[in-house]
């Protein structure tokens, strides 16, 4: 009997310790399937509603960066009219920022790359998304999964459509230092990202 009680105590303590060190984003507003994040940008404010029900890995990952203020002072480095506004990976000096590692591609979750949705950017390998994201500025059906992996949508804009529209129209050029195309001539900065309180 003593051994059983001791085992139960050990199990409870182990569970508590594991829960205490969990830091994958799932602990942020746990149980809220539709958390909201406010972006304060150099062009105005945007609020996105995330879909944790359809894209739990992606949303948890994104919330972790937001909670740790890792998106603050980043730039939207790629703007293609009628296509995407992309950011989240570089600071104002174009230095690449750290990541927690790549995540599983949830593009098969049923969410489409429709206008004003937010999705994860990645490289050619389907499972290389980590911290960069983009706003779809058209119904980009070519980014949806089909025969090949698509780009994982994990939420949508609910306020600030006009700000995203304005961002998509900024003049761009080939950056003279880095040689990247579609870089805004004047920096578009994500000054602050905040997880909004839960709505009851």
N, C-alpha and C positions, 0 to 999 in steps of 0.2 A: 504493500500500500504506500509506504514511504517513497519507494522508487517511482511509483506511478505519479505521485504528487510532485516529486522532484522533476520528473520528465515534463509534466505539464507546465511547471514554472519555467523550465528551460526553454520550452517551445514558445511560450508567450513572450519571454524576453527576447528570443531570437527574432520573432515576428515583429516585435516593437522596434528592435534595432534596424532591421531591414527596411521597415517603413520610414524610420527616421532619416536614413541616408538616401532614400529614393530621390533622385533629382533628374528625372527624364521629362518633366513637364506635366506628367499625369497627376501630380499632387496639386497643381494650380487650378483652383476652382473645380476640384474633383466633383464629378457628378453633373457639372454644367455642360450640356452637350453643345451649347451655342454661345461660347464666350465672345466678348467684343473687345476689340483693340482700337485705340485712337492713335492715329498718326498725326503729329504736328509737323508739317513740312514748311519749307521756305515759301511755298505757294498757297498754303492754307491747310485746313484740317480735313482728315478723311477718317471715317469710322468703318471698320470691316467687321462682319459677323462671321465667325469661323464655324465649321461644321465638324465637330468632334465625333458625331455619330457615324458619319461616312468616312472621315479621314482621321482617325484617332492618333496614329503615329505622327502624321504630319503636323496636326494641330498641337500636340504635346511638344514636339520639337520646336515649333515656332514660338509657343508661349514661353518656353525656357529662355530663348534668346531675348524676348521682350522683357521678361521679369528681371533678367540680369543686366538690362539696359544696354545690351550689346548692339542694338540697331541705332542708338543715338549718335548723331554726327556722321551717319553714313550717307552716301550719295545714290541717286538714281543715275546709273552710269550708262544706261542703254535705253534710248527712246526711238521707237520706230512707229511712225504715224499709221493709224488704222491697224496696228498689230499689238505691240506691247510697250509697257513702261516697266523697266526692270531695275532692281536695286537690292540692297541689303548686304552686299559682300565687301564693299570698299569704303575706306574713310575719305575725307575730303582731299587727301593727298594721293589718292588712288592706291593706297597700301591695302593689300588683301588682309582681311581680318580672320581670326581664328575660327575654327568650327569644332563642333562636338563629334564630327564624323558624319558619314553618309547614312541616309535612311532608306528604308524600303519604299519603293515606288507604289503609291496607292492610286494610280491613275484609273484603275478598273473599278472605282467605287461608285460609279454611276453619275458623278458630277461632271458636267461638260465645260470646256473652255469657252464659255459664253462671255459676252461683253460685260465688263465690270466685275468679273470674278477674279480671285487671287489664286495663283498657282505657284508651284515650286519650279525654279529653274534648275537645270541639270546639264551635264555633258552628254555625249553620245551614249555612254553606258546608262541604261535606264535607272540604275540604283545609285546615282552619284549626287543627288540633291542633298544639300546640307543646310545652308542658311540663306541663299539668294532666292528671291521670289519675284513675281511679276504680276502686273494687272493686265488682263486681256482687254484690248481696246476695240475688238470686234468679236464676232462669233468665230473663233479660230478652230474650226472643225478639224483642221490638219494636225492639231495638237492633241486631239482626243485619241484614246487607244483604239486600235483596230487589229490589223495583222501584227502590228508592232506595239511596243509600250508607248503610252502617251505621256502627258505632263499632268501631274497630280493637282487637281483643283481641291482647295480645302476651305473655301469661304467666298464671300462676295462683299462688295461695297454696299453699305446701307445709308451712308451720309457722305456728302462731299463729292458727288459725281462730277460737279463742275470743276473741282480742283483736279481730279484725275484727267478730265478732258483737256484742261489747260496744260497740264504736264505733258500730255501726248502731242501737243502742238508746238513745243519749244523748239527753237532752231538748234540743229545739231551739226556736227562736223566730224572729220577724222582727227582725233586728238593728236597734236603734233609731237607730244612726248612719247606716248605709248603706241600710237598707230592704230588705236581702236576706232572703229566706225560707229556712227550713231550716238556719239557722246554729246550731251547738251553743251552748247557754247557757254552758257552761264550755269553754274552748278545748281542742281535741284537737290536740296538737302532734307533728309529725314532728321529733324532736330530732336524729336522725342517720340517714343512709342510707349503707350500706357495701357495696361489691362484694366478695362472699366469694371466697376462693381457689378455684381450679379443683380439681375432684375428679378423681383419676386412677384 
